[in-house]
Amino acid sequence: MALMRKIPALILATMLLLATGCVPDLSHKDIADLKRMPQNPLAYLDPATAHRPLLSHEEQQKQALAFLERHFAPWHTNGPLESTRSPFWAVDWVGKKAVFGENLRPVGQDRLQALVDRAAPETYPSLNLRAITVRLSDLRALPTRRPLFLDPDEAGEGFPFDYLQHAAVQANTPLHVIHRSQDGAWVFAETSLAYGWMPVTDLAWVDGEFARAFDTGTYLAPTRDRVPVFDTDGLYRFSTGIGTLLPLTGDGSHEVFLAVADENRRALLAKALLPPDSGETFPLPLTPLRLASLAGNMVGQAYGWGESFADRDCSATVRDLFAPFGLWLPRNSSKQAMEGTVVPLSGLSPSRRERRLLDEGVPFLTLVRVPGHIMLYIGEHEDRAALLHTLWGVRTRNLWNREGRWIVGKTAITTLEPGLEQASLSLGVSSLRRRVESMNLLLSPGRP
C-alpha cells in the first residue's frame, strides 16, 4: 500500500522533471524575426512612393516652425511649463513602495528621507532662470545619480528599469530652471519634452543676449548618432546625435554654434565645424526613403530605459526619428499614441487588428500602441505587418505560471508576434497582436 501511495508522486515528479527539461534556454537565442525579416528599413519601401513627399513644402515648413517654437519654449516662460504637472511624484512613491538600490537590496528609510529633504519640496518653485545644457545630462525624479528599482525578482523590474530616470537631455538643449536642491548641487529643469533633476555642472546660465544669438533661425539636424563635436580650438565638447538641433552660424554649411560655460557658469558662444556626413539642414525632406534611411541608423542600437546610458527606449526612438523632419512628438508613448488620427483596435480579434493595420496603415507614418509600448508600422513582410521598435524583451510564462522575459534589448524590426516560435506546452509566449489597442496616423489621410 505504501508503494501504491508513492506511485502518483513519482509520476508527478517525473512529469515535472521532463517538463523542466523541455523549457528552452533562451538566454543566448535571438527571436526568429531578427533572422527571417530584413533588419534594414529600406527593404520595406514601395519603389513607386519611396521618393514622394508626405507633406507639401509649405506644410512641412509650417510644422518645422511650430517645432522650433516648442523647442525654445523654456526660454519664453515665467513659470513652470504646463507639462510639468507632477514634479514631486517620486516623493510620494518612495513613501509607499519598497524600493531597491544599485546593489539590488532594499533601500532604508533614512536614505530615502535624505533624498526627499534634498529635493526641498516645501520651497518649490524657488527659481525662474533660463539655462542650456553643455553636455548630455539625465533628468531624474530625485536629485541623485543612484538608481531606485522595484523588486528585481519580478519580471520586468530591476535593471535597467531605474524609476528615477525620466529622460536624457542632449547638449545644447534650452532649459527653464525652476528649483534648486537643498545643497545647491542639483537643479530642477524643464525642457519642452521632459522635466527633472540634473547636476548644476551640466548647464550654463542664459541671458537675453545669448538667447538671441543662439536662436539663429537655421539649424543642423544630425543624421547619425555619437558624432563628436570639437570647437574651433580643437577642444572636445560633447557628442551629438539624431533628434537634436544645432544652430548654424551661416559661415559654412556645417559650422554651428555651441554653448559653453565660463567660470561662473554663464553661457558663452563657441563654434564647431561638423563633418559633412554628420547632418543636414533642418527640416529634412519628408519622404519614405529619408525616414527609412534615418531609421536604418537606429536599428541594432541597445535599449535604454528613459534614455539611460545614452541609449533609447521605444518612445525616444519614435520621437527622435521624426524630429529631424520637423514633426513634433511628445516624449511619452501613451501621448504619442494620441497624435494625429487615432483608430481604436481593442474591440477586434487579434487577427483582425493586424488586418486593419495592413489595410489602413500608412508605412512609416503609423504608430501602433500596446499598453506601455509604441511601435512604427513600416510595411509588410510575407503578408504580416512589419514593425520598427525598441524593445526590452518578450513576455514569457512557464508551467508554474511565473512570468519572465526573453530579452531582445535593442531596436529591431519584428512582426506583431515576436518569439512565438518558442511557444509550447511548457512555455507561454505573449503575443503583441493580442495586446494592440490602437494605431494612429501621424498625418491626416489625403496629405499633401
C-alpha positions in Angstrom: 0.0 0.0 0.0 2.8 2.4 0.8 4.3 1.7 -2.6 0.9 2.4 -4.3 0.7 5.8 -2.5 4.2 6.7 -3.8 3.5 5.9 -7.4 1.4 9.1 -8.2 4.0 11.2 -6.5 6.7 9.6 -8.6 4.7 10.1 -11.8 4.2 13.8 -10.9 7.9 14.3 -10.1 8.9 12.6 -13.4 6.4 14.7 -15.4 7.8 17.9 -13.8 11.4 16.8 -14.5 10.5 16.2 -18.1 8.7 19.4 -18.4 11.6 21.3 -16.9 13.9 19.7 -19.4 11.6 20.8 -22.3 11.7 24.5 -21.3 14.2 26.1 -23.7 17.2 28.2 -22.6 16.5 31.5 -24.3 19.4 33.5 -22.7 21.6 33.1 -25.8 19.0 32.9 -28.5 17.6 35.7 -30.7 13.9 35.8 -31.7 13.4 34.3 -35.1 12.1 37.5 -36.6 15.6 39.0 -36.3 16.8 36.4 -38.8 13.9 35.9 -41.1 12.9 39.5 -41.5 15.2 42.1 -43.2 16.6 44.4 -40.5 17.1 47.3 -42.9 14.0 49.5 -43.2 14.9 50.3 -46.8 13.8 46.7 -47.6 10.2 47.6 -46.8 9.8 50.6 -49.2 7.5 50.7 -52.1 9.6 51.9 -55.0 6.6 53.7 -56.5 6.2 56.0 -53.5 9.6 56.0 -51.8 10.6 59.5 -53.1 7.1 61.0 -52.9 6.8 63.9 -50.3 4.5 63.1 -47.4 3.8 66.8 -46.9 3.8 69.7 -49.2 6.8 72.0 -48.8 4.6 74.8 -47.3 3.0 72.4 -44.7 6.3 71.0 -43.7 7.8 74.4 -43.1 4.8 75.3 -41.0 5.3 72.1 -38.9 9.0 72.9 -38.6 8.3 76.5 -37.3 5.9 75.0 -34.7 8.7 72.5 -33.7 11.2 75.3 -33.2 8.7 77.3 -31.1 8.2 74.4 -28.8 12.0 73.7 -28.7 12.7 77.2 -27.4 9.6 77.5 -25.2 11.6 77.0 -22.0 13.3 80.4 -22.7 9.9 82.2 -23.1 8.1 81.3 -19.9 7.9 83.0 -16.5 6.6 80.0 -14.6 6.6 76.2 -14.7 5.6 74.8 -18.1 2.1 73.4 -18.3 3.5 69.9 -18.9 5.3 69.9 -15.5 2.3 68.5 -13.6 3.8 66.2 -11.1 7.3 67.5 -10.1 7.4 65.5 -6.8 5.6 62.3 -7.7 8.7 60.3 -6.5 8.4 61.8 -3.0 5.1 60.1 -2.6 6.4 56.9 -4.4 9.3 56.2 -2.1 6.9 56.6 0.9 4.6 53.9 -0.4 6.8 51.3 -2.2 9.6 49.0 -1.2 12.4 50.1 -3.4 15.8 48.6 -4.2 19.2 50.2 -4.8 22.1 49.6 -7.1 23.1 46.5 -5.0 19.6 45.1 -5.5 19.0 45.3 -1.8 16.1 47.2 -0.1 16.8 50.9 0.5 16.4 52.1 4.0 14.1 54.9 5.0 16.9 57.1 6.2 18.4 57.2 2.8 15.0 57.8 1.2 14.2 60.6 3.6 17.6 62.3 2.9 16.7 62.3 -0.8 13.3 63.9 -0.1 14.9 66.5 2.2 17.5 67.3 -0.5 14.7 67.9 -3.0 13.2 70.6 -0.7 9.6 70.3 -2.0 8.4 72.8 0.6 10.2 75.7 -1.2 9.2 74.8 -4.8 9.5 76.7 -7.1 12.5 78.6 -5.9 14.0 79.7 -9.2 12.9 81.2 -12.5 16.0 81.1 -14.8 17.0 80.3 -18.3 19.8 77.8 -19.0 21.2 75.5 -21.6 22.8 72.1 -21.3 26.6 71.9 -22.1 26.8 68.1 -22.1 24.4 65.1 -22.2 22.5 65.1 -18.9 19.9 62.8 -17.4 16.7 64.2 -15.9 16.0 62.5 -12.7 12.9 62.2 -10.5 15.0 62.9 -7.4 18.4 64.8 -7.0 20.7 61.7 -7.2 22.5 59.7 -9.8 21.9 56.5 -7.8 19.1 54.3 -9.1 15.9 53.1 -7.4 14.3 49.8 -8.7 11.2 47.9 -7.8 11.7 44.2 -6.8 14.4 42.8 -9.1 12.9 39.3 -8.6 9.9 40.3 -10.6 9.8 40.1 -14.4 10.3 43.5 -16.0 11.7 45.1 -12.8 15.2 45.7 -11.5 17.9 46.6 -14.1 17.5 48.6 -16.3 14.2 50.0 -15.0 15.5 52.7 -12.8 12.3 54.6 -11.8 14.2 57.8 -11.1 15.2 58.1 -14.8 12.9 60.4 -16.7 14.8 61.1 -19.8 18.2 62.2 -21.2 18.8 65.8 -22.5 21.3 66.3 -25.3 23.9 69.0 -25.1 22.7 72.5 -26.2 19.1 72.0 -25.2 17.2 75.1 -23.9 16.2 74.8 -20.3 13.9 76.5 -17.8 15.2 76.1 -14.3 12.6 76.4 -11.5 14.1 74.9 -8.4 17.3 74.2 -6.6 18.2 71.3 -4.2 18.8 71.9 -0.6 22.6 71.6 -1.0 22.7 73.6 -4.3 24.3 70.8 -6.3 21.2 70.0 -8.3 18.5 72.0 -10.1 15.1 71.1 -11.3 14.9 71.9 -15.0 12.2 71.7 -17.7 12.6 71.1 -21.4 9.8 71.1 -23.9 9.7 67.3 -23.7 10.5 66.3 -20.1 11.4 67.6 -16.7 13.5 66.5 -13.7 16.7 67.0 -11.6 20.1 67.4 -13.2 23.5 68.4 -11.7 24.1 72.1 -11.9 27.5 71.3 -13.6 25.7 70.1 -16.7 24.3 73.5 -17.6 25.2 77.2 -18.2 23.0 80.2 -17.4 21.5 82.0 -20.3 20.8 85.8 -20.6 18.8 87.6 -23.3 21.9 88.4 -25.4 23.0 84.8 -25.6 19.4 83.6 -26.3 19.0 86.0 -29.3 22.4 85.0 -30.7 21.9 81.2 -30.3 18.4 81.2 -31.9 19.7 81.8 -35.5 16.6 80.5 -37.3 18.6 77.9 -39.3 19.7 74.6 -37.8 21.7 71.5 -38.5 19.9 68.2 -37.8 22.3 65.3 -37.1 21.6 62.2 -39.2 23.7 59.8 -37.3 24.5 59.2 -33.6 27.5 59.8 -31.4 29.0 62.5 -33.6 31.9 64.0 -31.6 31.8 67.8 -31.6 35.1 69.8 -31.3 35.2 73.6 -31.0 37.4 75.6 -33.4 40.3 75.3 -30.9 40.2 71.5 -31.2 38.7 71.0 -27.7 36.1 68.2 -27.4 32.8 69.5 -26.1 30.3 66.7 -26.4 28.8 64.1 -28.8 25.5 64.7 -30.6 23.0 62.6 -32.5 19.7 62.1 -34.2 16.9 64.1 -32.6 19.0 67.2 -31.7 19.3 70.6 -33.3 22.4 72.8 -33.5 22.2 76.4 -34.8 24.1 77.1 -38.0 26.4 80.1 -38.0 25.8 81.0 -41.6 29.6 81.0 -42.2 29.8 77.4 -43.5 27.5 74.6 -44.4 28.3 72.6 -41.3 29.6 75.3 -38.9 27.4 75.5 -35.8 27.2 77.5 -32.6 27.9 75.8 -29.3 27.1 76.8 -25.7 29.9 76.6 -23.3 30.1 77.6 -19.6 32.5 80.2 -18.3 33.9 80.1 -14.7 30.6 81.5 -13.3 28.5 79.0 -15.4 27.3 81.7 -17.7 26.7 80.6 -21.3 29.1 81.7 -23.9 29.0 81.1 -27.7 31.7 78.9 -29.3 31.8 77.5 -32.8 32.4 74.0 -34.3 32.7 72.5 -37.7 30.9 69.2 -38.1 31.8 66.5 -40.7 29.9 66.9 -44.0 28.2 63.5 -43.5 27.0 64.2 -39.9 23.8 66.0 -40.7 21.6 68.2 -42.9 19.7 71.5 -42.7 16.5 71.2 -40.7 13.9 70.1 -41.7 15.0 67.1 -43.8 12.7 66.4 -46.8 9.9 64.2 -45.5 9.7 61.1 -47.8 9.5 57.4 -47.0 13.0 56.9 -48.3 14.5 59.6 -46.0 12.6 58.2 -43.0 13.7 54.6 -43.8 17.3 55.7 -44.2 17.4 57.6 -40.9 15.7 54.7 -39.1 18.3 52.3 -40.5 20.9 54.2 -38.4 19.0 53.3 -35.3 18.4 49.6 -35.9 20.5 47.4 -33.7 21.2 50.1 -31.1 20.8 49.0 -27.4 17.7 49.6 -25.4 17.9 52.3 -22.8 15.1 52.8 -20.3 14.5 56.5 -20.1 17.4 57.0 -22.4 19.8 55.7 -19.8 23.4 55.1 -20.9 22.8 57.5 -23.9 20.6 54.8 -25.5 16.9 54.9 -26.4 13.6 53.3 -25.3 10.6 52.8 -27.5 9.2 56.4 -27.3 12.6 58.0 -27.6 13.3 56.2 -30.9 10.0 57.3 -32.4 10.4 60.9 -31.2 14.0 61.2 -32.4 13.2 59.6 -35.8 10.6 62.3 -36.7 12.4 65.3 -35.1 14.8 66.0 -38.0 11.8 66.3 -40.3 10.2 69.0 -38.1 7.4 66.7 -36.8 7.0 67.3 -33.1 6.0 64.3 -30.9 5.7 64.0 -27.1 8.3 62.0 -25.2 5.8 59.6 -23.6 4.4 56.6 -25.6 0.8 57.0 -24.4 0.8 60.6 -25.5 2.5 59.7 -28.8 -0.4 57.3 -29.4 -2.9 60.2 -29.3 -1.2 62.2 -32.1 -2.9 62.5 -35.5 -5.8 60.3 -36.4 -6.4 57.5 -33.8 -8.0 54.3 -34.9 -9.1 52.1 -31.9 -8.4 48.4 -32.4 -9.0 46.7 -29.0 -12.5 45.6 -29.8 -11.3 43.4 -32.7 -9.9 39.9 -32.7 -6.1 39.7 -32.8 -6.1 38.7 -36.5 -8.5 41.5 -37.4 -6.3 44.1 -35.6 -3.4 43.1 -37.8 -5.5 43.0 -40.9 -6.8 46.5 -40.2 -3.2 47.8 -39.8 -2.2 46.2 -43.1 -5.2 47.6 -44.9 -5.3 51.1 -43.4 -1.9 51.8 -42.0 0.5 54.1 -43.9 4.0 52.8 -43.8 6.5 55.0 -41.8 3.6 57.3 -40.7 1.6 54.9 -38.5 2.2 54.3 -34.8 0.9 51.2 -33.1 0.3 51.1 -29.4 0.2 48.3 -26.8 0.0 49.3 -23.1 3.4 50.8 -22.2 4.9 50.4 -25.7 4.9 52.2 -29.0 5.9 50.8 -32.5 6.2 52.2 -36.0 4.5 50.3 -38.8 6.8 50.2 -41.8 5.1 47.9 -44.3 4.5 44.2 -45.0 6.6 41.1 -44.9 5.1 37.8 -46.2 1.6 39.2 -45.6 2.5 40.1 -42.0 2.8 43.7 -40.5 6.4 44.8 -40.0 7.1 47.0 -37.0 10.2 49.0 -36.1 10.5 49.4 -32.3 12.9 49.5 -29.4 12.0 46.7 -27.1 13.5 45.2 -23.9 12.0 41.7 -24.3 9.2 39.3 -25.0 6.9 38.3 -22.1 7.0 34.6 -21.3 5.3 32.4 -18.7 6.4 28.9 -17.5 4.5 25.9 -16.2 4.4 27.3 -12.7 2.8 30.5 -14.1 5.9 32.5 -13.4 6.4 35.4 -15.7 9.7 36.1 -17.4 11.4 38.0 -20.2 13.1 36.7 -23.3 15.4 39.7 -23.7 15.8 41.4 -27.1 17.2 44.7 -25.7 17.6 46.7 -28.9 15.9 48.5 -31.8 14.7 45.9 -34.3 12.1 45.0 -37.0 9.6 42.3 -36.0 6.1 41.0 -36.6 3.4 41.5 -34.0 4.3 38.1 -32.7 8.0 38.1 -31.9 9.3 35.0 -30.2 6.1 33.0 -30.8 8.1 30.2 -32.4 9.2 29.1 -28.9 5.6 28.8 -27.6 4.9 25.3 -26.3 3.1 23.4 -23.5 5.9 24.2 -21.2 6.4 27.9 -22.2 3.9 30.5 -22.9 5.0 33.5 -25.1 2.9 36.6 -25.1 1.7 38.0 -28.4 1.8 41.7 -29.0 -1.0 41.3 -31.5 -3.4 40.3 -28.7 -2.4 43.5 -26.8 -2.6 46.1 -29.6 -5.0 48.8 -28.5 -4.8 51.4 -31.3 -3.0 52.7 -34.3 -2.6 56.4 -35.2 -1.8 58.0 -38.5 0.6 60.9 -37.7 -0.6 62.9 -40.8 -4.2 63.1 -41.9 -5.2 61.0 -44.9 -5.1 62.9 -48.1 -2.0 65.0 -47.5 -0.1 66.6 -49.0 
